[in-house]
Amino acid sequence: MPFSNDVILAGALYVGLAGAYLVVIPLFLLFYLKNRWYTSGSVERTILYALVFAFFPGMLVFSPFLNFRPQPRDIKG
């Protein structure tokens, strides 16, 4: 029995929303945080932390693979 168009549309919508929630928005948020870490104001930082809390499952998916630690400084001695 083939699926009806409504079932396919609902499935595609669920896959699209799950992909946005777990992949697209957390990746955008991680790279935005990396670029604005030292220059963001208090209101912007509060909003970003709220977004990190809201998209925490997607952040956990990418956190083992992304390393945003500062590079070591070259100190001439």
C-alpha positions as CSV (number, residue, x, y, z in Angstrom):
1,M,0.0,0.0,0.0
2,P,1.7,3.3,-1.1
3,F,1.7,6.3,1.2
4,S,-0.7,9.1,0.6
5,N,0.6,12.6,-0.2
6,D,-0.4,13.8,3.3
7,V,1.8,11.2,5.0
8,I,4.7,12.0,2.7
9,L,4.3,15.8,3.3
10,A,4.1,15.3,7.1
11,G,7.2,13.1,7.1
12,A,9.1,15.6,5.0
13,L,8.0,18.4,7.3
14,Y,9.2,16.4,10.4
15,V,12.6,15.6,8.7
16,G,13.0,19.2,7.7
17,L,12.2,20.6,11.2
18,A,14.4,18.0,12.8
19,G,17.3,18.8,10.4
20,A,16.9,22.5,11.2
21,Y,16.8,21.9,14.9
22,L,19.7,19.5,15.1
23,V,22.0,20.6,12.3
24,V,21.4,24.0,10.6
25,I,20.6,26.3,13.5
26,P,23.2,24.8,16.0
27,L,26.0,25.0,13.3
28,F,25.1,28.7,12.6
29,L,25.0,29.4,16.3
30,L,28.3,27.8,17.0
31,F,30.1,29.8,14.2
32,Y,28.3,33.0,15.2
33,L,29.5,32.5,18.8
34,K,33.0,31.9,17.6
35,N,33.0,35.1,15.6
36,R,31.4,37.3,18.3
37,W,32.8,35.8,21.5
38,Y,35.0,38.7,22.5
39,T,33.0,41.6,21.1
40,S,29.4,40.8,22.0
41,G,27.5,43.0,24.5
42,S,25.6,41.8,27.5
43,V,22.2,41.7,25.8
44,E,23.5,39.9,22.8
45,R,25.3,37.4,25.0
46,T,22.2,36.8,27.0
47,I,20.2,36.1,23.8
48,L,22.9,33.8,22.5
49,Y,23.0,31.8,25.8
50,A,19.2,31.5,25.6
51,L,19.6,30.1,22.0
52,V,22.3,27.7,23.1
53,F,20.0,26.4,25.8
54,A,17.1,26.1,23.3
55,F,19.2,24.2,20.8
56,F,21.2,22.2,23.3
57,P,20.6,18.8,21.7
58,G,22.0,20.0,18.3
59,M,25.0,21.6,20.1
60,L,25.8,18.3,21.7
61,V,25.8,16.6,18.3
62,F,28.6,18.9,17.0
63,S,30.6,19.7,20.2
64,P,32.9,16.7,19.9
65,F,33.9,17.6,16.4
66,L,34.5,21.4,16.6
67,N,37.4,22.9,18.4
68,F,37.3,26.7,18.9
69,R,40.0,27.1,21.5
70,P,42.4,30.0,20.9
71,Q,45.6,29.2,19.0
72,P,48.7,29.2,21.2
73,R,50.6,32.5,21.1
74,D,54.1,32.7,19.7
75,I,56.1,34.4,22.4
76,K,59.6,35.5,21.4
77,G,62.0,35.1,24.4
